[in-house]
Amino acid sequence: MLKYLFMIVFLIPVCLLGNCWWLVHSLMFLLSFVFMFSVYSYADLNMIGYFFGVDYFSFMLILLSFWICSLMITASSSIYLYSYHSNFFVFLVLLLLITLYCSFSSLSLLSFYIFFESSLVPTLFLILGWGYQPERLQAGIYLIFYTLVASLPLLLVLFSINGIFNTLYFPLLSDCGSFYFMFYVFSMFAFLVKMPMFLFHLWLPKAHVEAPISGSMILAGVLLKLGGYGIFRIMSVISYLGLCFNYFWLSLSLFGGAVISFVCFRQVDLKSLIAYSSVAHMSMVVGGLMTMNWWGCMGSLSLMVGHGLCSSGLFCLSNIIYERLGSRSLLVNSGMINLMPTMSLWWFLLSSSNMAAPPSLNLIGEFSLLNSIISWSPYMFMMLIFLSFFSAVYTLYMYSYSQHGFYYSGIYTCSLGYLREYHLLFLHWFPLNIFCLKGEYFYF
């Protein structure tokens, strides 16, 4: 476990040297591939140190973190070209990667909590330092306060759990039974705000709209997955109370997903639409985790990985148009198929993956989540019909509105796209659709 951590740590002095942007970039991709080849698909914890270990649930999410962080640097080349504090930017990306790596591989609840919270700090700096609009300050405050206020009670509860069990080591924790209700409430609250769930989701669209492309990619790709991973890890401690109260979260999240789908139709900002669609997808993930069965947990893992790649790719596409036209409004961005016809293919491929068309990983995830939620209660099929149908509707709305129609008359020049951008989109789309062939990895 430590060898990967050491490699990331030793990249930090390299990134502070002058003109080492592409060297760090290449080494991060190398690190992703090295980690990928040490694939661990056993159900028990592997590569154990005293504090760090990986099972296949966290393996997939760590690999996703490595991949998205490498792609963040590819997407942000404008920072390098205009010398906009590029060394400090790479330093923040590496810092974020360390906190994500440590939080996904922590074996203790307390260290998981610490890294889980510290991942917010580099994200806040990314939004405040490289964001686009003056409102980024407000967005950053929203992000910090929503997540910190929700998760501070969890810290207090962890100390009491430590008093009961005399340990916070994951494999040694057992079910609390009904005598510790507060742990259930506060832990669920902390992780569901991070997901984010309907009613607690207001920080997410704000943060996305104000964040630079790298901030949006890491937010959609990895940070939303920390909540789902946390729920999965503490499930063994709260299984008794979960059987009593999970129906509330499950119904609220599915209802919220349907409501958020309606909110998506009304968005005119491209980034805002993709951000709200993330909330709708995460509501399915919450529903699957709350059923507490195998289909649900594995389905939520595959949907989390699929959504991370797909949503991050869509943010890249919206950024490519933003760099050309200087606007994210759908009214200005219509008719792009006339100006960038090759980019329309990528819009189509990633939009189809976003509505869980085959052969994307999202399809595998949504199938198994349908299985798990309907096996939990057949009456839920009404909500799921709404969710699946409307996710296709708002994705089609986004695709057709941005690609077809008359283009904005104020545009007088537009490049078709650089090789870097096609490469970036390919690296999002290819793993998203190739993992479909390895579906049994998620359900062995």
Contacts in CASP RR format, 6 or more apart in sequence:
PFRMAT RR
TARGET T0000
AUTHOR 0000-0000-0000
METHOD contacts of the structure
MODEL  1
MLKYLFMIVFLIPVCLLGNCWWLVHSLMFLLSFVFMFSVYSYADLNMIGY
FFGVDYFSFMLILLSFWICSLMITASSSIYLYSYHSNFFVFLVLLLLITL
YCSFSSLSLLSFYIFFESSLVPTLFLILGWGYQPERLQAGIYLIFYTLVA
SLPLLLVLFSINGIFNTLYFPLLSDCGSFYFMFYVFSMFAFLVKMPMFLF
HLWLPKAHVEAPISGSMILAGVLLKLGGYGIFRIMSVISYLGLCFNYFWL
SLSLFGGAVISFVCFRQVDLKSLIAYSSVAHMSMVVGGLMTMNWWGCMGS
LSLMVGHGLCSSGLFCLSNIIYERLGSRSLLVNSGMINLMPTMSLWWFLL
SSSNMAAPPSLNLIGEFSLLNSIISWSPYMFMMLIFLSFFSAVYTLYMYS
YSQHGFYYSGIYTCSLGYLREYHLLFLHWFPLNIFCLKGEYFYF
1 47 0 8 1.000
1 48 0 8 1.000
1 49 0 8 1.000
1 52 0 8 1.000
1 53 0 8 1.000
1 54 0 8 1.000
1 105 0 8 1.000
2 49 0 8 1.000
2 52 0 8 1.000
4 31 0 8 1.000
4 34 0 8 1.000
4 35 0 8 1.000
4 101 0 8 1.000
5 52 0 8 1.000
5 98 0 8 1.000
5 101 0 8 1.000
5 102 0 8 1.000
7 27 0 8 1.000
7 31 0 8 1.000
8 31 0 8 1.000
8 94 0 8 1.000
8 97 0 8 1.000
8 98 0 8 1.000
8 101 0 8 1.000
9 98 0 8 1.000
11 24 0 8 1.000
11 27 0 8 1.000
11 28 0 8 1.000
11 94 0 8 1.000
12 91 0 8 1.000
12 94 0 8 1.000
12 95 0 8 1.000
14 20 0 8 1.000
14 23 0 8 1.000
14 24 0 8 1.000
14 27 0 8 1.000
15 21 0 8 1.000
15 24 0 8 1.000
15 87 0 8 1.000
15 90 0 8 1.000
15 91 0 8 1.000
15 94 0 8 1.000
16 87 0 8 1.000
16 91 0 8 1.000
17 87 0 8 1.000
18 87 0 8 1.000
20 87 0 8 1.000
21 73 0 8 1.000
21 80 0 8 1.000
21 86 0 8 1.000
21 90 0 8 1.000
24 73 0 8 1.000
24 90 0 8 1.000
24 94 0 8 1.000
25 70 0 8 1.000
25 73 0 8 1.000
25 74 0 8 1.000
28 66 0 8 1.000
28 69 0 8 1.000
28 70 0 8 1.000
28 73 0 8 1.000
28 97 0 8 1.000
29 70 0 8 1.000
31 66 0 8 1.000
31 70 0 8 1.000
32 63 0 8 1.000
32 66 0 8 1.000
32 67 0 8 1.000
32 70 0 8 1.000
35 62 0 8 1.000
35 63 0 8 1.000
35 66 0 8 1.000
36 63 0 8 1.000
38 47 0 8 1.000
39 59 0 8 1.000
40 46 0 8 1.000
40 47 0 8 1.000
40 54 0 8 1.000
40 55 0 8 1.000
40 56 0 8 1.000
40 59 0 8 1.000
41 56 0 8 1.000
41 59 0 8 1.000
41 441 0 8 1.000
41 444 0 8 1.000
42 55 0 8 1.000
42 56 0 8 1.000
43 55 0 8 1.000
43 56 0 8 1.000
44 55 0 8 1.000
45 53 0 8 1.000
45 54 0 8 1.000
45 55 0 8 1.000
45 107 0 8 1.000
45 171 0 8 1.000
46 53 0 8 1.000
46 54 0 8 1.000
46 55 0 8 1.000
47 53 0 8 1.000
47 54 0 8 1.000
48 107 0 8 1.000
51 106 0 8 1.000
51 107 0 8 1.000
51 108 0 8 1.000
51 111 0 8 1.000
52 102 0 8 1.000
52 105 0 8 1.000
52 106 0 8 1.000
52 107 0 8 1.000
53 105 0 8 1.000
53 107 0 8 1.000
54 62 0 8 1.000
54 104 0 8 1.000
54 105 0 8 1.000
56 441 0 8 1.000
57 229 0 8 1.000
57 232 0 8 1.000
57 297 0 8 1.000
57 301 0 8 1.000
58 104 0 8 1.000
58 105 0 8 1.000
58 229 0 8 1.000
60 301 0 8 1.000
60 305 0 8 1.000
61 104 0 8 1.000
61 222 0 8 1.000
61 225 0 8 1.000
61 229 0 8 1.000
61 301 0 8 1.000
61 304 0 8 1.000
61 305 0 8 1.000
62 100 0 8 1.000
62 101 0 8 1.000
62 104 0 8 1.000
62 105 0 8 1.000
64 221 0 8 1.000
64 222 0 8 1.000
64 225 0 8 1.000
64 305 0 8 1.000
64 308 0 8 1.000
64 309 0 8 1.000
65 97 0 8 1.000
65 100 0 8 1.000
65 101 0 8 1.000
65 104 0 8 1.000
65 222 0 8 1.000
66 97 0 8 1.000
66 101 0 8 1.000
67 309 0 8 1.000
67 427 0 8 1.000
67 431 0 8 1.000
68 217 0 8 1.000
68 218 0 8 1.000
68 221 0 8 1.000
68 222 0 8 1.000
68 308 0 8 1.000
68 309 0 8 1.000
68 312 0 8 1.000
69 93 0 8 1.000
69 94 0 8 1.000
69 96 0 8 1.000
69 97 0 8 1.000
69 100 0 8 1.000
69 218 0 8 1.000
69 222 0 8 1.000
71 217 0 8 1.000
71 312 0 8 1.000
71 316 0 8 1.000
71 424 0 8 1.000
71 427 0 8 1.000
71 428 0 8 1.000
72 93 0 8 1.000
72 213 0 8 1.000
72 214 0 8 1.000
72 215 0 8 1.000
72 217 0 8 1.000
72 218 0 8 1.000
73 90 0 8 1.000
73 93 0 8 1.000
73 214 0 8 1.000
74 420 0 8 1.000
74 423 0 8 1.000
74 424 0 8 1.000
74 427 0 8 1.000
75 213 0 8 1.000
75 214 0 8 1.000
75 217 0 8 1.000
75 316 0 8 1.000
75 319 0 8 1.000
75 424 0 8 1.000
76 89 0 8 1.000
76 130 0 8 1.000
76 212 0 8 1.000
76 213 0 8 1.000
76 214 0 8 1.000
77 420 0 8 1.000
78 84 0 8 1.000
78 323 0 8 1.000
79 85 0 8 1.000
79 86 0 8 1.000
79 89 0 8 1.000
79 130 0 8 1.000
79 212 0 8 1.000
80 86 0 8 1.000
84 130 0 8 1.000
89 126 0 8 1.000
89 130 0 8 1.000
89 214 0 8 1.000
92 122 0 8 1.000
92 125 0 8 1.000
92 126 0 8 1.000
93 122 0 8 1.000
93 214 0 8 1.000
95 122 0 8 1.000
96 119 0 8 1.000
96 122 0 8 1.000
96 123 0 8 1.000
96 126 0 8 1.000
96 218 0 8 1.000
99 115 0 8 1.000
99 118 0 8 1.000
99 119 0 8 1.000
99 121 0 8 1.000
99 122 0 8 1.000
100 115 0 8 1.000
100 119 0 8 1.000
100 222 0 8 1.000
100 223 0 8 1.000
100 226 0 8 1.000
102 111 0 8 1.000
102 115 0 8 1.000
103 112 0 8 1.000
103 115 0 8 1.000
103 116 0 8 1.000
103 119 0 8 1.000
103 226 0 8 1.000
104 226 0 8 1.000
104 229 0 8 1.000
106 112 0 8 1.000
106 115 0 8 1.000
107 169 0 8 1.000
107 170 0 8 1.000
107 171 0 8 1.000
108 168 0 8 1.000
108 169 0 8 1.000
108 170 0 8 1.000
109 158 0 8 1.000
109 161 0 8 1.000
109 168 0 8 1.000
109 170 0 8 1.000
109 173 0 8 1.000
109 233 0 8 1.000
109 234 0 8 1.000
110 158 0 8 1.000
110 162 0 8 1.000
110 168 0 8 1.000
112 230 0 8 1.000
112 233 0 8 1.000
113 151 0 8 1.000
113 154 0 8 1.000
113 155 0 8 1.000
113 158 0 8 1.000
116 151 0 8 1.000
116 194 0 8 1.000
116 226 0 8 1.000
116 227 0 8 1.000
116 230 0 8 1.000
117 147 0 8 1.000
117 148 0 8 1.000
117 151 0 8 1.000
119 223 0 8 1.000
119 226 0 8 1.000
120 143 0 8 1.000
120 144 0 8 1.000
120 147 0 8 1.000
120 148 0 8 1.000
123 143 0 8 1.000
123 215 0 8 1.000
123 218 0 8 1.000
123 219 0 8 1.000
123 223 0 8 1.000
124 140 0 8 1.000
124 143 0 8 1.000
124 144 0 8 1.000
126 211 0 8 1.000
126 212 0 8 1.000
126 214 0 8 1.000
126 215 0 8 1.000
126 218 0 8 1.000
127 136 0 8 1.000
127 139 0 8 1.000
127 140 0 8 1.000
127 143 0 8 1.000
127 207 0 8 1.000
127 210 0 8 1.000
127 211 0 8 1.000
127 212 0 8 1.000
127 215 0 8 1.000
128 136 0 8 1.000
128 137 0 8 1.000
128 140 0 8 1.000
129 136 0 8 1.000
129 212 0 8 1.000
130 212 0 8 1.000
130 214 0 8 1.000
130 215 0 8 1.000
131 210 0 8 1.000
131 211 0 8 1.000
131 212 0 8 1.000
132 210 0 8 1.000
132 212 0 8 1.000
133 209 0 8 1.000
133 210 0 8 1.000
135 206 0 8 1.000
135 210 0 8 1.000
136 210 0 8 1.000
136 211 0 8 1.000
138 206 0 8 1.000
138 210 0 8 1.000
139 203 0 8 1.000
139 206 0 8 1.000
139 207 0 8 1.000
139 209 0 8 1.000
139 210 0 8 1.000
139 211 0 8 1.000
140 206 0 8 1.000
140 207 0 8 1.000
140 210 0 8 1.000
142 202 0 8 1.000
142 203 0 8 1.000
142 206 0 8 1.000
142 207 0 8 1.000
143 203 0 8 1.000
143 206 0 8 1.000
143 207 0 8 1.000
145 203 0 8 1.000
146 193 0 8 1.000
146 196 0 8 1.000
146 200 0 8 1.000
146 202 0 8 1.000
146 203 0 8 1.000
147 193 0 8 1.000
147 194 0 8 1.000
147 203 0 8 1.000
150 189 0 8 1.000
150 190 0 8 1.000
150 193 0 8 1.000
150 194 0 8 1.000
150 200 0 8 1.000
151 189 0 8 1.000
151 190 0 8 1.000
151 193 0 8 1.000
151 194 0 8 1.000
153 182 0 8 1.000
153 186 0 8 1.000
153 189 0 8 1.000
153 190 0 8 1.000
154 186 0 8 1.000
154 187 0 8 1.000
154 189 0 8 1.000
154 190 0 8 1.000
156 186 0 8 1.000
157 182 0 8 1.000
157 183 0 8 1.000
157 186 0 8 1.000
157 187 0 8 1.000
158 168 0 8 1.000
160 180 0 8 1.000
160 182 0 8 1.000
160 183 0 8 1.000
161 168 0 8 1.000
161 173 0 8 1.000
161 176 0 8 1.000
161 180 0 8 1.000
161 183 0 8 1.000
161 237 0 8 1.000
162 168 0 8 1.000
164 176 0 8 1.000
164 180 0 8 1.000
165 172 0 8 1.000
165 173 0 8 1.000
165 174 0 8 1.000
167 173 0 8 1.000
170 233 0 8 1.000
173 234 0 8 1.000
173 236 0 8 1.000
173 237 0 8 1.000
174 236 0 8 1.000
174 237 0 8 1.000
175 236 0 8 1.000
175 237 0 8 1.000
175 238 0 8 1.000
175 239 0 8 1.000
175 240 0 8 1.000
176 183 0 8 1.000
176 184 0 8 1.000
176 237 0 8 1.000
176 238 0 8 1.000
176 240 0 8 1.000
176 241 0 8 1.000
177 240 0 8 1.000
177 241 0 8 1.000
178 240 0 8 1.000
178 241 0 8 1.000
178 244 0 8 1.000
181 241 0 8 1.000
183 237 0 8 1.000
183 238 0 8 1.000
184 238 0 8 1.000
184 241 0 8 1.000
184 242 0 8 1.000
184 245 0 8 1.000
187 231 0 8 1.000
187 234 0 8 1.000
187 238 0 8 1.000
188 231 0 8 1.000
188 238 0 8 1.000
188 249 0 8 1.000
191 226 0 8 1.000
191 227 0 8 1.000
191 228 0 8 1.000
191 230 0 8 1.000
191 231 0 8 1.000
191 234 0 8 1.000
192 200 0 8 1.000
192 227 0 8 1.000
192 231 0 8 1.000
192 249 0 8 1.000
192 286 0 8 1.000
193 200 0 8 1.000
194 223 0 8 1.000
194 224 0 8 1.000
194 226 0 8 1.000
194 227 0 8 1.000
194 228 0 8 1.000
195 224 0 8 1.000
195 227 0 8 1.000
195 228 0 8 1.000
195 282 0 8 1.000
195 285 0 8 1.000
195 286 0 8 1.000
196 203 0 8 1.000
196 204 0 8 1.000
196 224 0 8 1.000
196 279 0 8 1.000
196 282 0 8 1.000
197 249 0 8 1.000
197 252 0 8 1.000
197 253 0 8 1.000
197 256 0 8 1.000
197 279 0 8 1.000
197 282 0 8 1.000
197 283 0 8 1.000
197 286 0 8 1.000
198 252 0 8 1.000
198 253 0 8 1.000
198 255 0 8 1.000
198 256 0 8 1.000
198 257 0 8 1.000
198 259 0 8 1.000
198 260 0 8 1.000
198 279 0 8 1.000
198 283 0 8 1.000
199 252 0 8 1.000
199 256 0 8 1.000
201 260 0 8 1.000
201 279 0 8 1.000
204 219 0 8 1.000
204 224 0 8 1.000
204 275 0 8 1.000
204 278 0 8 1.000
204 279 0 8 1.000
205 272 0 8 1.000
205 275 0 8 1.000
205 276 0 8 1.000
205 279 0 8 1.000
207 219 0 8 1.000
208 216 0 8 1.000
208 219 0 8 1.000
208 220 0 8 1.000
208 271 0 8 1.000
208 272 0 8 1.000
208 274 0 8 1.000
208 275 0 8 1.000
208 278 0 8 1.000
208 315 0 8 1.000
209 269 0 8 1.000
209 271 0 8 1.000
209 272 0 8 1.000
209 275 0 8 1.000
209 328 0 8 1.000
211 219 0 8 1.000
213 315 0 8 1.000
213 316 0 8 1.000
213 319 0 8 1.000
216 271 0 8 1.000
216 275 0 8 1.000
216 312 0 8 1.000
216 315 0 8 1.000
216 319 0 8 1.000
217 312 0 8 1.000
217 313 0 8 1.000
217 315 0 8 1.000
217 316 0 8 1.000
220 274 0 8 1.000
220 275 0 8 1.000
220 278 0 8 1.000
220 307 0 8 1.000
220 308 0 8 1.000
220 311 0 8 1.000
220 312 0 8 1.000
220 315 0 8 1.000
221 307 0 8 1.000
221 308 0 8 1.000
221 309 0 8 1.000
221 311 0 8 1.000
221 312 0 8 1.000
222 308 0 8 1.000
224 278 0 8 1.000
224 282 0 8 1.000
224 304 0 8 1.000
224 307 0 8 1.000
224 308 0 8 1.000
225 304 0 8 1.000
225 308 0 8 1.000
228 285 0 8 1.000
228 286 0 8 1.000
228 289 0 8 1.000
228 300 0 8 1.000
228 304 0 8 1.000
231 286 0 8 1.000
231 289 0 8 1.000
232 289 0 8 1.000
232 297 0 8 1.000
232 300 0 8 1.000
232 301 0 8 1.000
235 289 0 8 1.000
235 292 0 8 1.000
235 297 0 8 1.000
239 292 0 8 1.000
242 290 0 8 1.000
242 292 0 8 1.000
243 292 0 8 1.000
246 290 0 8 1.000
246 291 0 8 1.000
246 292 0 8 1.000
247 290 0 8 1.000
247 377 0 8 1.000
249 286 0 8 1.000
249 287 0 8 1.000
249 290 0 8 1.000
250 286 0 8 1.000
250 287 0 8 1.000
250 288 0 8 1.000
250 290 0 8 1.000
250 291 0 8 1.000
250 373 0 8 1.000
250 376 0 8 1.000
250 380 0 8 1.000
251 380 0 8 1.000
251 383 0 8 1.000
253 283 0 8 1.000
253 284 0 8 1.000
253 286 0 8 1.000
253 287 0 8 1.000
253 290 0 8 1.000
254 283 0 8 1.000
254 284 0 8 1.000
254 287 0 8 1.000
254 373 0 8 1.000
254 380 0 8 1.000
254 383 0 8 1.000
254 384 0 8 1.000
254 387 0 8 1.000
255 383 0 8 1.000
256 283 0 8 1.000
257 279 0 8 1.000
257 280 0 8 1.000
257 283 0 8 1.000
257 284 0 8 1.000
257 387 0 8 1.000
258 383 0 8 1.000
258 386 0 8 1.000
258 387 0 8 1.000
258 390 0 8 1.000
260 276 0 8 1.000
260 279 0 8 1.000
260 280 0 8 1.000
260 283 0 8 1.000
261 280 0 8 1.000
261 386 0 8 1.000
261 387 0 8 1.000
261 390 0 8 1.000
261 391 0 8 1.000
261 393 0 8 1.000
261 394 0 8 1.000
262 390 0 8 1.000
263 276 0 8 1.000
264 273 0 8 1.000
264 276 0 8 1.000
264 277 0 8 1.000
264 280 0 8 1.000
264 390 0 8 1.000
264 394 0 8 1.000
264 397 0 8 1.000
265 393 0 8 1.000
265 394 0 8 1.000
265 397 0 8 1.000
267 273 0 8 1.000
267 276 0 8 1.000
267 330 0 8 1.000
268 329 0 8 1.000
268 330 0 8 1.000
268 331 0 8 1.000
269 328 0 8 1.000
269 329 0 8 1.000
269 330 0 8 1.000
270 318 0 8 1.000
270 321 0 8 1.000
270 322 0 8 1.000
270 328 0 8 1.000
270 329 0 8 1.000
270 330 0 8 1.000
270 333 0 8 1.000
270 398 0 8 1.000
270 402 0 8 1.000
271 315 0 8 1.000
271 318 0 8 1.000
271 328 0 8 1.000
272 328 0 8 1.000
273 330 0 8 1.000
273 394 0 8 1.000
273 398 0 8 1.000
274 311 0 8 1.000
274 314 0 8 1.000
274 315 0 8 1.000
274 318 0 8 1.000
274 398 0 8 1.000
277 311 0 8 1.000
277 354 0 8 1.000
277 391 0 8 1.000
277 394 0 8 1.000
277 395 0 8 1.000
278 307 0 8 1.000
278 311 0 8 1.000
280 387 0 8 1.000
280 390 0 8 1.000
280 391 0 8 1.000
281 303 0 8 1.000
281 307 0 8 1.000
281 311 0 8 1.000
281 362 0 8 1.000
281 391 0 8 1.000
282 307 0 8 1.000
283 387 0 8 1.000
284 300 0 8 1.000
284 303 0 8 1.000
284 366 0 8 1.000
284 369 0 8 1.000
284 387 0 8 1.000
285 300 0 8 1.000
285 303 0 8 1.000
285 304 0 8 1.000
285 307 0 8 1.000
285 369 0 8 1.000
287 296 0 8 1.000
287 300 0 8 1.000
287 369 0 8 1.000
287 373 0 8 1.000
288 295 0 8 1.000
288 296 0 8 1.000
288 297 0 8 1.000
288 299 0 8 1.000
288 300 0 8 1.000
288 369 0 8 1.000
288 372 0 8 1.000
288 373 0 8 1.000
289 296 0 8 1.000
289 297 0 8 1.000
289 300 0 8 1.000
291 372 0 8 1.000
291 373 0 8 1.000
291 375 0 8 1.000
291 376 0 8 1.000
293 372 0 8 1.000
293 375 0 8 1.000
293 376 0 8 1.000
294 443 0 8 1.000
295 368 0 8 1.000
295 369 0 8 1.000
295 371 0 8 1.000
295 372 0 8 1.000
295 375 0 8 1.000
295 443 0 8 1.000
296 368 0 8 1.000
296 369 0 8 1.000
296 371 0 8 1.000
296 372 0 8 1.000
296 373 0 8 1.000
298 368 0 8 1.000
298 442 0 8 1.000
298 443 0 8 1.000
299 364 0 8 1.000
299 365 0 8 1.000
299 368 0 8 1.000
299 369 0 8 1.000
299 372 0 8 1.000
299 442 0 8 1.000
299 443 0 8 1.000
300 365 0 8 1.000
300 369 0 8 1.000
301 442 0 8 1.000
302 361 0 8 1.000
302 364 0 8 1.000
302 365 0 8 1.000
302 368 0 8 1.000
302 435 0 8 1.000
302 439 0 8 1.000
302 442 0 8 1.000
303 361 0 8 1.000
303 362 0 8 1.000
303 365 0 8 1.000
303 366 0 8 1.000
303 369 0 8 1.000
305 361 0 8 1.000
305 435 0 8 1.000
306 353 0 8 1.000
306 360 0 8 1.000
306 361 0 8 1.000
306 362 0 8 1.000
306 365 0 8 1.000
306 432 0 8 1.000
306 435 0 8 1.000
307 362 0 8 1.000
309 361 0 8 1.000
309 428 0 8 1.000
309 429 0 8 1.000
309 431 0 8 1.000
309 432 0 8 1.000
310 350 0 8 1.000
310 353 0 8 1.000
310 354 0 8 1.000
310 360 0 8 1.000
310 362 0 8 1.000
310 428 0 8 1.000
310 432 0 8 1.000
311 354 0 8 1.000
312 428 0 8 1.000
313 350 0 8 1.000
313 424 0 8 1.000
313 425 0 8 1.000
313 428 0 8 1.000
313 429 0 8 1.000
314 350 0 8 1.000
314 351 0 8 1.000
314 354 0 8 1.000
316 421 0 8 1.000
316 424 0 8 1.000
316 425 0 8 1.000
316 428 0 8 1.000
317 343 0 8 1.000
317 346 0 8 1.000
317 347 0 8 1.000
317 350 0 8 1.000
317 425 0 8 1.000
318 328 0 8 1.000
320 343 0 8 1.000
320 417 0 8 1.000
320 421 0 8 1.000
321 328 0 8 1.000
321 333 0 8 1.000
321 336 0 8 1.000
321 340 0 8 1.000
321 402 0 8 1.000
322 328 0 8 1.000
324 339 0 8 1.000
324 340 0 8 1.000
324 411 0 8 1.000
324 414 0 8 1.000
324 415 0 8 1.000
325 332 0 8 1.000
325 333 0 8 1.000
325 408 0 8 1.000
325 411 0 8 1.000
325 414 0 8 1.000
327 333 0 8 1.000
330 398 0 8 1.000
330 401 0 8 1.000
330 402 0 8 1.000
331 408 0 8 1.000
332 408 0 8 1.000
333 402 0 8 1.000
333 408 0 8 1.000
334 401 0 8 1.000
334 402 0 8 1.000
334 403 0 8 1.000
334 404 0 8 1.000
334 405 0 8 1.000
334 406 0 8 1.000
334 407 0 8 1.000
334 408 0 8 1.000
335 402 0 8 1.000
335 403 0 8 1.000
335 404 0 8 1.000
335 405 0 8 1.000
335 406 0 8 1.000
335 407 0 8 1.000
336 343 0 8 1.000
336 344 0 8 1.000
336 347 0 8 1.000
336 402 0 8 1.000
336 403 0 8 1.000
336 407 0 8 1.000
337 344 0 8 1.000
337 403 0 8 1.000
337 404 0 8 1.000
338 407 0 8 1.000
339 407 0 8 1.000
339 411 0 8 1.000
339 414 0 8 1.000
340 414 0 8 1.000
340 416 0 8 1.000
340 417 0 8 1.000
341 416 0 8 1.000
342 416 0 8 1.000
342 417 0 8 1.000
342 422 0 8 1.000
343 416 0 8 1.000
343 417 0 8 1.000
343 421 0 8 1.000
344 403 0 8 1.000
346 422 0 8 1.000
346 425 0 8 1.000
346 429 0 8 1.000
347 399 0 8 1.000
347 402 0 8 1.000
347 403 0 8 1.000
348 399 0 8 1.000
348 403 0 8 1.000
349 429 0 8 1.000
350 425 0 8 1.000
350 428 0 8 1.000
350 429 0 8 1.000
351 395 0 8 1.000
351 396 0 8 1.000
351 398 0 8 1.000
351 399 0 8 1.000
352 360 0 8 1.000
352 395 0 8 1.000
353 360 0 8 1.000
353 361 0 8 1.000
353 362 0 8 1.000
353 429 0 8 1.000
353 432 0 8 1.000
353 433 0 8 1.000
354 362 0 8 1.000
354 391 0 8 1.000
354 395 0 8 1.000
355 391 0 8 1.000
355 392 0 8 1.000
355 395 0 8 1.000
355 396 0 8 1.000
356 362 0 8 1.000
356 363 0 8 1.000
356 365 0 8 1.000
356 366 0 8 1.000
356 388 0 8 1.000
356 391 0 8 1.000
357 363 0 8 1.000
358 436 0 8 1.000
359 433 0 8 1.000
359 436 0 8 1.000
359 437 0 8 1.000
360 432 0 8 1.000
360 433 0 8 1.000
360 436 0 8 1.000
361 432 0 8 1.000
361 433 0 8 1.000
361 435 0 8 1.000
361 436 0 8 1.000
362 432 0 8 1.000
363 436 0 8 1.000
364 435 0 8 1.000
364 436 0 8 1.000
364 439 0 8 1.000
364 442 0 8 1.000
365 442 0 8 1.000
366 388 0 8 1.000
368 442 0 8 1.000
368 443 0 8 1.000
370 384 0 8 1.000
370 388 0 8 1.000
373 380 0 8 1.000
373 384 0 8 1.000
374 380 0 8 1.000
374 381 0 8 1.000
374 384 0 8 1.000
435 441 0 8 1.000
END
